Amino acid sequence: MNNPQAVRPTPNPLERFLKTPKGYVLAILVGLTLIAALRPQDHLGLLNAIVAVATGLVFDAGVALLQRRKKLFSDGAVITALIVADVLSHTTPLYIVAATTAVALLSKHVLKVGRKPIFNPAAFGLLFAIVVFATGQSWWGSLALLPTWLILLLLAGGLLITERVNKFPQVLAFLGTYFALLLVMAIFHLGLPSDTPGDALRIPFVNSALYLAFFMLTDPPTTPAPYRQQILFGVIVAGVGTVIFAMSGGLAYLLVGLLVGNIWKTSLHWVTKTAERRGSSPLKKAVKGSANAIRTEEGASDQGLA
Amino acid sequence: MDKSFWGVMIMPTKMGKRLVGICSVAVTAIYTAGYIYTLPSVQAQASSVPSLSPTSNSTPGAAAAAHSASRSSHSRNGTSSSTSAKSGSSKSGTSTNGSSATSASSQSSKSSTKSSSKPPSKPAVKYKDGTYTGSGTNPYGSLSVSLTIAHGKIASVKITQWTMHYPQYVIDPQLPQEVVSMQTWQIYIVSGATASTYNFAQAVYLALQKAKA
């Protein structure tokens, strides 16, 4: 009789990849993009996605060649490219889609502390596109323009990812704070007449917030790992975003909030590292404990989704 | 548990499913409270702003009427499938020049205008000469127009304020030119910029209402 362990089929590389957090994210993003593209007006969004992915792969392969790395295929680039394509309006010219993806990935390679990027690459690229190219955003990949019940798919996919990367405190803190602040805005009649809390709480805008929470806020390299810091991060992103929404409206507020949160995370990391290096302060033991705990948790959850 | 820097409590294990469930219910409750609280204001807004849904004709409004009018005129001229054709060509148009879908839209509208013996709707009403303003608002933002009437006809339309979530070039200068050439607010829907088209149509309609003799 054969040894059962000897005959157990080894999972193929694709199967193994799909079981990683990156694989989860990629599979769910591809699924959402394909579903969103079923809407006739968004068929062209699929072309945007293909161009973005091709740009991302070529860009990161070029960087890998420059850095003399053996692995040329970048799954992180595909994820960033898909997020960029899912957010940009399908009327966006293809060269702007490609440029936005390239800027997003450039930020990942250039703006970093140690090996970790400071900013969420997709959020950075999209904000850059808004400021420089004045691009429109439709967040069509969040199924915002499809029948309402399809939001359940967004929620299901998002919850799967959140569970996989252990970011529930962050996502729930963000959504809880965001919705609570919008309620406060509504109660006290704050904000602009053209961008009301009522709008933000409804389709299509609530889809944007959910998409950001599930697919951009959960990026391990640019967000903290310890639970308390995750909660603070979520509160900061939601707080900054809502204040910008109340003052200027638009859709960039979510991206700005996330990027401010990224800066907070990096500065916290930097303060911790600096204090650890000096080592003589009364906080030495506490800092060491924190740093060790952060490293432990980051090691567990940081799968490098960016 | 470990007390660390900034008084941070580090929890080494994953958040329990029960706690996740409780927090999710709390977030849902906050969302529901906000949704219900804002319901009256959203409903009030919906009654004053034309529906964005192309299939919904129940809400009276300029843009909704503009939409149905443009649909019927497209059908009349045998270009009922022009929306998809427009979106198909809009991509190439966008990649070569900045005016994207609007150029394709104008081509289709021009061709449909040419195929008929006279413009789709000549203004039956007389307008007073002068400059009038109108604005349109929907969940995607707002815009304002300044419309000039000379010798009883629409002489020019300018977009004076734009806070839509889409770039202005999606409809400008195409739709203002259409209004002048067709002498009506019943312009053709720009594929990919339906909300902007509706707002623009509403703004022009309101300005024309003011200009009525």
Interface residues (C-beta under 8 A of the other chain):
Chain A: P40 Q41 H43 L44 L47 S89 H90 T91 T92 P93 L94 Y95 A134 T135 G136 Q137 S138 N166 F168 P169 L172 L175 G176 F179 A180 L182 L183 A186 I187 P193 S194 D195 T196 P197 G198 D199 L201 R202 P204 F205 P226 Y227 R228 Q229 G249 G250 L251 L268 T272 A275 L283 A286 V287 G289 S290 A291 A293 I294 T296 E297
Chain B: D2 K3 S4 F5 W6 V8 M9 I10 M11 P12 K14 M15 V20 C23 S24 A26 V27 I30 Y31 A33 G34 Y35 Y37 T38 L39 S41 V42 Q45 S84 S87 G88 S90 K91 T94 S95 G98 S100 A101 T137 P139 G141 S142 T163 H165 Y166 P167 V170 S191 G192 A193
